Amino acid sequence: MTAVDTAIEDRVSPWQTLKRGLALSPELRTGLAGTLLLAIVSTVGRGVVPVAIQQGIDDGLLTPGGPDVGYVAAIASVGAVILVITVISGYYMNVRLFTVSETALAALRTRTFRHIHDLSMLHQQGERRGVLTARVTTDVDQISQFLQFGGIILIVSSGQVLMATIVMAVYSWQLALVVWLVSLPLVFVVRYLQRRLAEAYVLVRERVGVMLGAISESVVGASVIRAYGVQDRTAERVDESVENYRVAQFRALRRSVVSGSVGEVFNGFALSAVIVAGVYLGVGGQLTVGQLTAFLFLVTLFVQPIMIGTEILNEAQNAISGWRRVLDILETEPDVADPGDDGTGLPAGPVDVRFADVAFSYPGGPRVLDDIDVAIAAQSKVAVVGETGSGKTTFAKLLTRLMDPESGEVRLSGVPLTRVSFESLRRRVVMVPQEGFLFDSTIAGNVRFANPEITHAEMYVAFSELGLADWIDGLPQGLDTPVGERGEALSVGERQLVALARAYVADPDLLVLDEATSAVDPATELRLSSALDAVTRGRTTVVIAHRLSTAENSDEVLVFDAGRIVQRGPHSTLVTQEGSIYAGLHASWVEQTRSV
């Protein structure tokens, strides 16, 4: 047994998935009673034709006195009226089902998207982005297609089987029993095929996520791919993911074809059995010609839903697989959770920081931070320095609660970070990450993410205070200059300038800069130095410093090495400690600056 088969066996059953889905999507139950009533009317109406045929033959055509044309016409008229009602009921049933399903799935898509954002950065980094995107897009699309088409078929088909059984039993319980006896083996075959299709479509959905991830990375990383000349290798990776998806889809469709073929075989057996048994009963006088003729139509009404049922198993299993994957995300408890109503806001005024015996390690990895015990005074500017991999960025993520420590506690203004509501935390604490991510909007649109109410005039003043007015004036459309997807219309340094301005207008009490000026050229860095002093003045600032000029201008420096704070103090003191890590880092930076 493969690992995939084992994982599939450990998953919940389709029925359990449906129950979970309905519980988490209450919108699907809206107006359900009315929709089912219309389905019943539509289904019962389908029995009009065989009943009308039986009445027309037995009581209209084969009467002792000869054919009664008036009676046949009356039967035909009544049947036509009922068929019109059936069509209208079916139309409104479809409209209601489409409306309810789209409304419910829009809510499900939104709920899934928001829950993904509630998951910690650590959890998101552990998933392929294509897989997470598939949860909100293709997986929900599969559910939508099934509810709007397969769902209708299942509702009507179930009612049709029940209706056909009742009418057949009224005409001849013996023939009804024959039909059901012939169908019993199919029940077990269908259950077996369901399990096989479930396995196939779980694999299909997994392969879709991998394929989307490979394609997404190849598009986003196009410049790197071209720079290193690895187009062929990238194409092979994408081709492999596409081929794996094709193979999985082909296997699932092949099993679906087998299901349809089984239905055809059953149809032939059922009709043959009814004809043989019907002729025998008719010769014995237990069945009229009209009843036998109507029975053949009823058998078709009975067989057709079962045949269709086997054909839509692939769609049902695909939808259930997608629903299961969406529910798995929704039922994943965020490991960094908003305390909500039980939370508290940060006290008004300047914010101080306290790390108390904090340790952290990534899943399956060694300790990244260990025994971090440090206090940062309110309104002070602290630089965090160290070699790559020393734990600086992890320290910043714990400080802003993008992740929670494995042990120990982080407190802001005396309040444990886990008790601070996200609304208060995100309003009072802002982090500018290394990459300076921008949304596909204008410069003004990106700055307004931090302050939706800021006007163009106020925004221009903010850029002026940062010493960036001349840069804005030199852009083609000023503040309304489009930045492109992920900010790619700007240089790396320009993206970081916009990210700094965005943090500035947010006016936080605690500002965390994760090497936010690392990609800015020396000339721009000099221009920003006085502006950064203005940005950080009056607020607590923690700077993950790559260029040690930042450390020189800080009140205090924290030196990290192998996940521990090994030195602490002002630059002027640390730089004189010969042989120390900080003195070595500073000497290396000075030498590098001179060579440039």
Secondary structure, DSSP 8 states (H G I E B T S, - for coil): --HHHHHHHHS--HHHHHHHHHHH-GGGGTTHHHHHHHHHHHHHHTTHHHHHHHHIIIIIIS-TT---HHHHHHHHHHHHHHHHHHHHHHHHHHHHHHHHHHHHHHHHHHHHHHHHHHS-HHHHHTS-HHHHHHHHTHHHHHHHHIIIIIHHHHHHHHHHHHHHHHHHHHH-HHHHHHHHHHHHHHHHHHHHHHHHHHHHHHHHHHHHHHHHHHHHHHHHTHHHHHHTT-HHHHHHHHHHHHHHHHHHHHHHHHHHHHHHHHHHHHHHHHHHHHHHHHHHHHHTTSS-HHHHHHHHHHHHHHHHHHHHHHHTHHHHHHHHHHHHHHHHHHTS--SS---GGG-B---SS---EEEEEEEEE-TTS-EEEEEEEEEE-TT-EEEEEESTTSSHHHHHHHHTTSS--SEEEEEETTEEGGGB-HHHHHHHEEEE-TT----SSBHHHHHTTT-TT--HHHHHHHHHHTT-HHHHHTSTTGGG-B--GGGTTS-HHHHHHHHHHHHHHH--SEEEEESTTTTS-HHHHHHHHHHHHHHHTTSEEEEE-SSTHHHHTSSEEEEEETTEEEEEE-HHHHTTSTTSHHHHHHHHHHHHHHH-
